Amino acid sequence: MSFQAYLDNVEAKTGKSAAELKAIAIDKGLADDGGLAPGVKATAIVDWLKRDFDLGHGHAMSIVAYIKGKRN
C-alpha cells in the first residue's frame, strides 16, 4: 500500500484529512509547524489517534510521518 493510500484510508475512516489531523495535533500541543512538539513522542500521537479515531497502528503511524514532514 502506498503512503498516499494510507492517508486516503485515514481520511475515509475519520472524515479528516492528514492536514486537518495535524492541525488538531497542534491544537492539542502534540505537534507544531516543525513536526512533533518538543518532548512529545510518536506514541502519544498514535495513542490519541487510536483512542479518538479508532485508527490502527499503521494508519496512525502514517499520520505521525506526515506530521514529522517525512512524507508530504
C-alpha positions in Angstrom: 0.0 0.0 0.0 1.4 3.4 -0.9 1.7 6.2 1.6 -1.0 8.2 -0.2 -3.3 5.1 0.1 -2.7 5.1 3.9 -3.7 8.9 4.0 -6.7 8.3 1.8 -7.9 5.4 4.1 -7.4 7.6 7.2 -9.5 10.3 5.7 -12.2 7.8 4.6 -12.3 6.4 8.2 -12.1 9.6 10.2 -13.6 12.2 7.8 -10.5 14.3 8.3 -7.5 14.9 6.0 -3.9 14.4 7.2 -3.6 18.2 7.3 -6.7 18.5 9.5 -5.4 15.9 11.9 -2.1 17.7 12.0 -3.9 20.9 12.9 -5.8 19.1 15.7 -2.5 17.7 17.0 -1.1 21.2 17.0 -4.1 22.5 19.0 -3.6 19.6 21.5 0.0 20.6 21.9 1.3 17.3 20.4 2.8 18.9 17.3 4.0 22.2 16.0 4.7 23.5 12.5 8.1 21.8 12.5 6.8 18.3 13.5 6.3 16.8 16.9 6.2 19.2 19.8 9.3 19.2 22.0 9.2 16.3 24.4 6.4 14.5 22.5 7.0 11.0 21.3 5.2 9.4 18.4 3.5 7.0 20.9 1.5 10.0 22.3 0.1 10.8 18.8 -0.5 7.1 18.0 -2.4 6.6 21.3 -4.5 9.7 20.6 -5.4 8.6 17.1 -6.3 5.1 18.2 -8.4 6.3 21.1 -10.2 9.2 19.4 -10.4 8.0 15.8 -10.2 4.2 16.2 -7.2 4.0 13.8 -4.9 1.0 13.6 -1.3 1.3 14.3 -0.1 1.6 10.7 -2.6 4.3 9.8 -1.7 6.2 12.9 2.0 6.0 12.1 1.3 7.4 8.6 -0.1 10.5 10.3 3.0 10.7 12.6 5.1 10.5 9.4 3.0 13.2 7.8 3.3 15.5 10.9 7.1 15.0 11.0 7.2 16.0 7.4 8.8 12.8 6.3 6.0 12.2 3.7 4.3 15.2 2.3 
